[in-house]
Amino acid sequence: MRKRFNIELGDGSELALGERTLIVGVLNVTPDSFSDGGKNFDTSRAIERALEMQEEGADIIEIGGESTRPNSERIQLVEELQRLLPVLEGLRGKLSVPVSVDTYKSAVAREAIARGAKIINDVSALRFDEVIACVVAESGAALVLMHMRGEPATMQKIAPSRDIFAEIKNDMRVAIHKAQTHGVKREQLIFDPGIGFGKTLEQNLEILNGLESFADLDLPLMIGTSRKSFIGKLTGRVEQERVFGTAASVAIAIARGAHFVRVHDVKEIADVVKISDAIINA
């Protein structure tokens, strides 16, 4: 059985974790994300897709305004805000599920929370801008600490880790300490080992198969495998044809203890989650 957690969202509400897996619907409002870049770049289409994902079974809608695909370059703060804020404004009062924002910039996190975001997903785990921890501590929002080796522009070019589990856990302990030093409570923290972010194909598979190894971090676990390149390398399929590969990885992640799964194909993966949860809870 998965460990139970209650994650605070800053408005008096909580996410109760452990009984069932929560689905995070990925909504990229970017022109260049690896899987769906440009598809939801238009504000009205992005709002429409967010509402669709809620109907399809998403428990959280996560909006990202900057691609962190391999070899991507950082964008300016003003450009990220121009992409995100109209979507956040357009969704206010229309969603019944929490909104998460994928950003490593504290100024974006602050503006997103002011417009209703309850979760900030920092792919750098506070390495790029640790003031995010101050923003989260002040607001009470939840914070996802994701492990990434290097940064998007270089992460696939650096030498492989000699011990990926030890590296992830050591880096996460540093991030957790940093967050707590700035006033973030453990009840606000979520951990993501960062599948694909500077890891080799073999390491991605080892991480998914060994998620129980992270139990000593004592944080709820988020996994993002949706349409990723390791699935393409194993199947030979392009991004839009990786739903079955994603489904297999999601089922394994749930069996190994994941509390959240981040996916693009919410409708299809909702059935995978429902069956996987029924099996592990039997």
C-alpha positions in Angstrom: 0.0 0.0 0.0 1.1 3.5 -0.7 1.9 5.8 2.2 -0.9 8.3 2.9 -0.1 12.1 2.7 -2.1 15.3 3.0 -0.8 18.1 0.9 -1.8 21.6 1.7 -2.8 24.0 -1.1 -2.8 27.3 0.8 -6.5 28.0 0.7 -7.5 25.7 3.6 -8.0 22.8 1.2 -5.8 19.7 1.0 -5.1 16.9 -1.4 -5.5 13.5 0.3 -3.0 11.1 -1.3 -2.6 7.4 -1.2 -6.0 5.9 -1.7 -6.0 6.6 -5.4 -3.6 8.1 -8.0 -4.2 11.7 -9.0 -4.0 12.6 -12.7 -2.2 15.8 -13.6 -3.3 16.9 -17.1 -0.4 18.6 -18.9 -1.3 21.8 -20.8 1.7 23.4 -22.6 1.0 27.0 -23.8 4.2 27.0 -25.8 5.1 26.9 -29.5 8.0 24.4 -29.0 7.2 21.7 -26.3 8.5 18.3 -27.4 5.1 16.6 -27.5 2.4 19.2 -28.1 4.2 22.4 -28.8 1.9 24.9 -30.6 -1.2 22.8 -30.2 -2.6 24.8 -27.3 -0.6 28.0 -27.9 -3.8 30.0 -28.6 -5.4 31.2 -25.4 -8.9 30.2 -26.2 -7.8 26.8 -27.3 -5.8 26.4 -24.1 -8.8 27.2 -22.0 -10.9 24.8 -23.9 -8.4 22.0 -23.5 -8.1 22.6 -19.8 -11.9 22.2 -19.4 -11.8 19.1 -21.6 -9.1 17.5 -19.5 -11.1 18.2 -16.4 -14.1 16.4 -18.0 -11.8 13.5 -19.0 -10.8 12.9 -15.4 -7.8 15.2 -14.6 -7.5 15.9 -10.9 -5.1 18.8 -11.5 -4.5 21.0 -14.6 -0.8 21.9 -15.0 0.0 24.8 -17.3 3.5 25.5 -18.6 4.6 28.6 -20.5 8.2 27.6 -21.2 9.4 24.4 -22.8 12.0 22.4 -20.9 12.5 19.8 -23.6 16.1 18.8 -24.4 18.2 21.5 -26.0 15.5 24.2 -25.3 16.7 27.7 -24.5 15.3 29.8 -21.6 12.8 32.5 -22.4 12.4 35.9 -20.9 10.1 36.5 -17.9 7.8 38.8 -19.8 7.3 36.3 -22.6 6.4 33.5 -20.1 3.9 35.8 -18.3 2.3 36.8 -21.6 1.7 33.1 -22.4 0.5 32.1 -19.0 -1.5 34.9 -17.5 -4.3 35.1 -20.1 -5.0 31.4 -19.7 -5.0 31.6 -15.9 -7.3 34.6 -16.0 -9.6 32.8 -18.5 -9.9 29.7 -16.3 -10.7 31.5 -13.0 -14.1 30.3 -11.8 -14.4 27.7 -14.5 -12.4 24.8 -13.1 -13.3 22.8 -10.0 -9.9 21.2 -9.8 -6.6 22.8 -8.7 -4.3 24.5 -11.2 -0.6 23.9 -11.1 1.9 26.1 -13.0 5.2 24.7 -14.3 7.9 27.3 -13.8 11.3 27.9 -12.3 10.9 31.7 -12.0 9.8 33.1 -8.7 8.1 36.1 -10.4 6.0 33.8 -12.5 5.1 31.7 -9.5 4.0 34.8 -7.6 1.8 36.0 -10.5 0.4 32.6 -11.0 -0.6 32.1 -7.4 -2.2 35.6 -7.4 -4.4 34.3 -10.2 -5.4 31.1 -8.5 -2.7 28.5 -9.0 -2.4 26.2 -6.0 0.7 24.2 -7.0 4.1 25.3 -8.4 6.1 22.7 -10.2 9.8 23.7 -10.3 11.8 21.5 -12.7 15.0 22.8 -11.2 14.1 22.0 -7.5 15.1 25.5 -6.5 18.5 25.5 -8.2 17.6 28.2 -10.7 15.6 30.6 -8.4 15.3 29.6 -4.8 13.1 32.6 -4.1 10.3 30.4 -5.4 10.5 28.8 -1.9 9.7 32.2 -0.3 6.7 32.7 -2.6 5.4 29.3 -1.8 6.0 29.7 2.0 4.1 33.1 1.9 1.2 31.7 0.0 0.9 28.2 1.4 0.7 26.7 -2.1 2.2 23.2 -2.8 5.6 22.9 -4.4 6.8 20.1 -6.7 10.6 19.6 -6.5 11.7 17.8 -9.7 15.1 16.4 -10.2 17.0 17.5 -13.3 20.7 17.0 -14.1 22.1 20.2 -15.6 19.6 22.3 -17.4 17.4 21.8 -20.5 20.0 23.1 -23.0 22.7 20.7 -21.8 21.1 17.9 -19.8 21.4 15.3 -22.5 25.0 16.1 -23.2 26.5 15.7 -19.7 28.2 12.5 -18.6 25.8 9.9 -17.2 25.5 9.6 -13.4 27.5 6.8 -11.8 24.7 6.2 -9.2 21.5 7.8 -10.3 19.6 6.9 -7.2 22.2 8.3 -4.9 22.5 11.5 -7.0 18.7 12.1 -7.0 18.3 11.5 -3.3 21.3 13.7 -2.4 20.1 16.5 -4.6 16.5 16.2 -3.2 17.7 16.4 0.4 19.5 19.6 -0.5 16.3 21.0 -2.1 14.1 19.9 0.8 16.4 21.6 3.2 16.5 24.8 1.1 12.7 24.8 0.9 12.3 24.4 4.7 14.9 27.0 5.4 12.7 29.5 3.6 9.6 28.4 5.5 8.0 25.8 3.3 6.4 23.0 5.3 6.9 19.3 4.4 3.1 19.2 4.0 3.5 21.5 1.0 6.2 19.4 -0.8 5.9 16.8 -3.6 8.9 14.9 -5.2 9.4 14.1 -8.9 12.6 12.1 -9.8 12.5 13.7 -13.3 12.2 10.9 -15.8 14.2 11.9 -18.9 15.9 15.0 -17.5 19.5 14.1 -18.0 19.0 10.4 -17.4 19.9 7.6 -19.8 17.4 5.2 -21.2 18.6 2.5 -18.8 18.4 4.9 -15.9 14.9 5.9 -16.7 13.8 2.3 -16.6 15.7 1.6 -13.4 14.1 4.6 -11.7 10.6 3.5 -12.7 11.3 0.0 -11.5 12.8 1.2 -8.2 10.6 4.0 -7.1 10.3 2.3 -3.7 14.0 3.4 -3.2 12.8 7.0 -2.7 10.5 6.1 0.3 13.1 7.5 2.7 12.6 11.0 1.3 9.1 10.7 2.9 7.4 12.8 0.3 4.5 12.1 -2.1 5.7 11.0 -5.5 4.9 12.5 -8.9 5.9 10.7 -12.1 5.9 12.2 -15.6 6.5 9.7 -18.4 4.0 10.9 -20.9 5.1 10.5 -24.5 8.8 10.8 -23.5 11.8 9.9 -25.6 12.6 6.7 -23.7 9.2 5.3 -24.9 10.1 6.3 -28.5 13.5 4.6 -28.2 11.9 1.4 -27.1 8.9 1.4 -29.5 10.2 3.4 -32.5 7.0 5.5 -32.3 6.7 9.3 -32.6 5.3 11.4 -29.7 1.7 11.3 -30.7 1.8 7.5 -31.0 3.2 6.8 -27.6 -0.1 6.5 -25.6 0.2 2.7 -25.1 3.8 3.0 -24.0 2.8 5.8 -21.7 0.0 3.6 -20.3 2.5 0.8 -19.5 4.9 3.2 -17.7 2.0 4.7 -15.8 0.7 1.3 -14.6 4.2 0.4 -13.4 4.7 3.7 -11.7 1.4 3.3 -9.8 2.3 -0.3 -8.8 5.7 1.1 -7.5 4.1 3.8 -5.4 3.4 6.9 -7.5 0.8 9.3 -6.0 0.5 11.5 -9.1 1.0 10.9 -12.9 1.5 13.7 -15.3 0.0 13.0 -18.7 -1.1 14.6 -22.0 -3.7 11.9 -22.9 -6.0 12.2 -19.9 -9.0 10.4 -21.3 -7.0 7.3 -22.2 -4.8 7.2 -19.1 -7.8 7.7 -16.7 -8.8 4.1 -17.4 -5.2 2.9 -16.8 -5.2 4.7 -13.5 -8.6 3.3 -12.4 -7.6 -0.3 -13.2 -4.1 0.0 -11.7 -5.6 1.5 -8.5 -8.2 -1.2 -8.2 -5.5 -3.9 -8.5 -3.1 -2.4 -5.9 -5.9 -1.7 -3.5 -7.5 -5.2 -3.8 
